[in-house]
């Protein structure tokens, strides 16, 4: 298990990541209880996925802004130019 990144914690707090995670857990309980449909649960999960993609991009951008020197372009998994 990797060490926790305390530098990104304030950003996660500002973006409300904890609330999204809590919402996903609640959606799963609601799905199991039958109070929301599988279609609703999937729609909410897809929205959360996009939210987390956005949060990841914010963190990457902040890392680049703080970096004193340019870094190599990140490699995309499974793609070798």
CNS distance restraints for C-alpha pairs under 8 A (distance, minus, plus):
assign (resid   5 and name CA) (resid   9 and name CA) 6.88 0.50 0.50
assign (resid   6 and name CA) (resid  10 and name CA) 7.88 0.50 0.50
assign (resid   8 and name CA) (resid  12 and name CA) 6.27 0.50 0.50
assign (resid   8 and name CA) (resid  59 and name CA) 6.99 0.50 0.50
assign (resid   9 and name CA) (resid  13 and name CA) 6.14 0.50 0.50
assign (resid  10 and name CA) (resid  14 and name CA) 6.09 0.50 0.50
assign (resid  11 and name CA) (resid  15 and name CA) 6.14 0.50 0.50
assign (resid  11 and name CA) (resid  59 and name CA) 7.63 0.50 0.50
assign (resid  12 and name CA) (resid  16 and name CA) 6.16 0.50 0.50
assign (resid  12 and name CA) (resid  17 and name CA) 5.43 0.50 0.50
assign (resid  12 and name CA) (resid  18 and name CA) 7.63 0.50 0.50
assign (resid  12 and name CA) (resid  55 and name CA) 7.67 0.50 0.50
assign (resid  13 and name CA) (resid  17 and name CA) 6.31 0.50 0.50
assign (resid  13 and name CA) (resid  18 and name CA) 7.13 0.50 0.50
assign (resid  15 and name CA) (resid  55 and name CA) 7.38 0.50 0.50
assign (resid  16 and name CA) (resid  20 and name CA) 6.66 0.50 0.50
assign (resid  17 and name CA) (resid  21 and name CA) 6.31 0.50 0.50
assign (resid  18 and name CA) (resid  22 and name CA) 6.13 0.50 0.50
assign (resid  19 and name CA) (resid  23 and name CA) 6.00 0.50 0.50
assign (resid  20 and name CA) (resid  24 and name CA) 6.20 0.50 0.50
assign (resid  20 and name CA) (resid  48 and name CA) 6.89 0.50 0.50
assign (resid  21 and name CA) (resid  25 and name CA) 6.29 0.50 0.50
assign (resid  22 and name CA) (resid  26 and name CA) 6.17 0.50 0.50
assign (resid  23 and name CA) (resid  27 and name CA) 6.06 0.50 0.50
assign (resid  24 and name CA) (resid  28 and name CA) 6.23 0.50 0.50
assign (resid  24 and name CA) (resid  44 and name CA) 7.66 0.50 0.50
assign (resid  24 and name CA) (resid  45 and name CA) 7.05 0.50 0.50
assign (resid  24 and name CA) (resid  48 and name CA) 7.76 0.50 0.50
assign (resid  25 and name CA) (resid  29 and name CA) 6.41 0.50 0.50
assign (resid  26 and name CA) (resid  30 and name CA) 6.12 0.50 0.50
assign (resid  27 and name CA) (resid  31 and name CA) 5.99 0.50 0.50
assign (resid  27 and name CA) (resid  36 and name CA) 7.67 0.50 0.50
assign (resid  27 and name CA) (resid  41 and name CA) 6.35 0.50 0.50
assign (resid  27 and name CA) (resid  44 and name CA) 7.92 0.50 0.50
assign (resid  28 and name CA) (resid  32 and name CA) 6.20 0.50 0.50
assign (resid  28 and name CA) (resid  41 and name CA) 7.33 0.50 0.50
assign (resid  29 and name CA) (resid  33 and name CA) 6.11 0.50 0.50
assign (resid  30 and name CA) (resid  34 and name CA) 6.01 0.50 0.50
assign (resid  30 and name CA) (resid  35 and name CA) 5.18 0.50 0.50
assign (resid  30 and name CA) (resid  36 and name CA) 5.77 0.50 0.50
assign (resid  31 and name CA) (resid  35 and name CA) 6.06 0.50 0.50
assign (resid  31 and name CA) (resid  36 and name CA) 5.18 0.50 0.50
assign (resid  31 and name CA) (resid  37 and name CA) 6.31 0.50 0.50
assign (resid  31 and name CA) (resid  38 and name CA) 6.63 0.50 0.50
assign (resid  31 and name CA) (resid  41 and name CA) 6.68 0.50 0.50
assign (resid  36 and name CA) (resid  40 and name CA) 6.20 0.50 0.50
assign (resid  36 and name CA) (resid  41 and name CA) 6.78 0.50 0.50
assign (resid  37 and name CA) (resid  41 and name CA) 6.29 0.50 0.50
assign (resid  38 and name CA) (resid  42 and name CA) 6.08 0.50 0.50
assign (resid  39 and name CA) (resid  43 and name CA) 6.17 0.50 0.50
assign (resid  40 and name CA) (resid  44 and name CA) 6.22 0.50 0.50
assign (resid  41 and name CA) (resid  45 and name CA) 6.13 0.50 0.50
assign (resid  42 and name CA) (resid  46 and name CA) 6.10 0.50 0.50
assign (resid  43 and name CA) (resid  47 and name CA) 6.29 0.50 0.50
assign (resid  44 and name CA) (resid  48 and name CA) 6.19 0.50 0.50
assign (resid  45 and name CA) (resid  49 and name CA) 6.14 0.50 0.50
assign (resid  46 and name CA) (resid  50 and name CA) 6.37 0.50 0.50
assign (resid  47 and name CA) (resid  51 and name CA) 6.21 0.50 0.50
assign (resid  48 and name CA) (resid  52 and name CA) 6.16 0.50 0.50
assign (resid  49 and name CA) (resid  53 and name CA) 6.19 0.50 0.50
assign (resid  50 and name CA) (resid  54 and name CA) 6.22 0.50 0.50
assign (resid  51 and name CA) (resid  55 and name CA) 6.27 0.50 0.50
assign (resid  52 and name CA) (resid  56 and name CA) 6.07 0.50 0.50
assign (resid  53 and name CA) (resid  57 and name CA) 6.30 0.50 0.50
assign (resid  54 and name CA) (resid  58 and name CA) 6.26 0.50 0.50
assign (resid  55 and name CA) (resid  59 and name CA) 6.30 0.50 0.50
assign (resid  56 and name CA) (resid  60 and name CA) 6.19 0.50 0.50
assign (resid  57 and name CA) (resid  61 and name CA) 6.02 0.50 0.50
assign (resid  58 and name CA) (resid  62 and name CA) 6.14 0.50 0.50
assign (resid  59 and name CA) (resid  63 and name CA) 6.16 0.50 0.50
assign (resid  60 and name CA) (resid  64 and name CA) 6.27 0.50 0.50
assign (resid  61 and name CA) (resid  65 and name CA) 6.15 0.50 0.50
assign (resid  62 and name CA) (resid  66 and name CA) 6.15 0.50 0.50
assign (resid  63 and name CA) (resid  67 and name CA) 6.07 0.50 0.50
assign (resid  64 and name CA) (resid  70 and name CA) 7.70 0.50 0.50
assign (resid  64 and name CA) (resid  71 and name CA) 7.97 0.50 0.50
assign (resid  75 and name CA) (resid  79 and name CA) 7.19 0.50 0.50
assign (resid  75 and name CA) (resid  80 and name CA) 7.43 0.50 0.50
assign (resid  76 and name CA) (resid  80 and name CA) 7.52 0.50 0.50
